[in-house]
Amino acid sequence: MGITRLERTKESFKEKIQSQTEGSQEGFLIAIDNFEKFSMEKYGKVNLIQDLKESTEEQVYDVLQS
């Protein structure tokens, strides 16, 4: 028996939050957009998730506190 790994993307996230109010959906997407802008300005790339997954807990908090 294997564990099925789900492909997670921005599009799949948008589909998952469809049951939320329009305002909540907007807030989630604004937060993602702001994080991507921050990532690009500070680290030169939009998607930091893989880097964060390979980082120590302290490094993750350093990024979040930035």
C-alpha positions as CSV (number, residue, x, y, z in Angstrom):
1,M,0.0,0.0,0.0
2,G,1.5,3.3,-1.1
3,I,0.7,6.8,0.0
4,T,-0.7,8.9,-2.9
5,R,1.1,12.3,-3.1
6,L,-1.2,15.1,-4.2
7,E,0.1,17.7,-6.6
8,R,-0.3,21.0,-4.9
9,T,-0.4,24.2,-7.1
10,K,-1.9,27.6,-6.9
11,E,-4.7,26.4,-9.1
12,S,-5.5,23.4,-6.9
13,F,-5.5,25.8,-3.8
14,K,-7.9,28.1,-5.6
15,E,-10.2,25.2,-6.2
16,K,-10.0,24.1,-2.6
17,I,-11.0,27.5,-1.2
18,Q,-14.0,27.8,-3.5
19,S,-16.3,27.0,-0.5
20,Q,-15.0,30.1,1.4
21,T,-16.6,33.5,1.1
22,E,-15.4,35.7,-1.7
23,G,-13.7,38.0,0.7
24,S,-11.8,35.2,2.3
25,Q,-10.7,33.9,-1.0
26,E,-9.5,37.3,-2.0
27,G,-7.6,37.6,1.3
28,F,-5.8,34.3,0.8
29,L,-4.8,35.2,-2.7
30,I,-3.6,38.6,-1.7
31,A,-1.4,37.0,1.0
32,I,0.0,34.6,-1.5
33,D,0.7,37.4,-4.0
34,N,2.4,39.5,-1.3
35,F,4.6,36.5,-0.2
36,E,5.6,35.9,-3.8
37,K,6.5,39.6,-4.2
38,F,8.5,39.5,-1.0
39,S,10.3,36.3,-2.2
40,M,11.2,37.9,-5.5
41,E,12.5,41.1,-3.9
42,K,14.4,39.4,-1.1
43,Y,15.6,36.1,-2.7
44,G,15.2,36.6,-6.4
45,K,12.7,33.8,-6.9
46,V,8.9,33.6,-6.6
47,N,8.7,30.0,-5.2
48,L,10.6,29.6,-1.9
49,I,8.6,26.6,-0.7
50,Q,11.1,24.0,-1.8
51,D,13.9,25.9,-0.2
52,L,11.9,26.3,3.0
53,K,11.2,22.6,3.1
54,E,15.0,21.9,3.0
55,S,15.7,24.6,5.7
56,T,16.1,24.3,9.4
57,E,13.3,25.6,11.6
58,E,15.3,28.6,12.5
59,Q,15.9,29.5,8.9
60,V,12.2,29.2,8.2
61,Y,11.4,31.6,11.0
62,D,14.1,34.0,9.8
63,V,12.4,34.1,6.4
64,L,9.0,34.6,7.9
65,Q,10.2,37.3,10.2
66,S,11.7,39.2,7.3
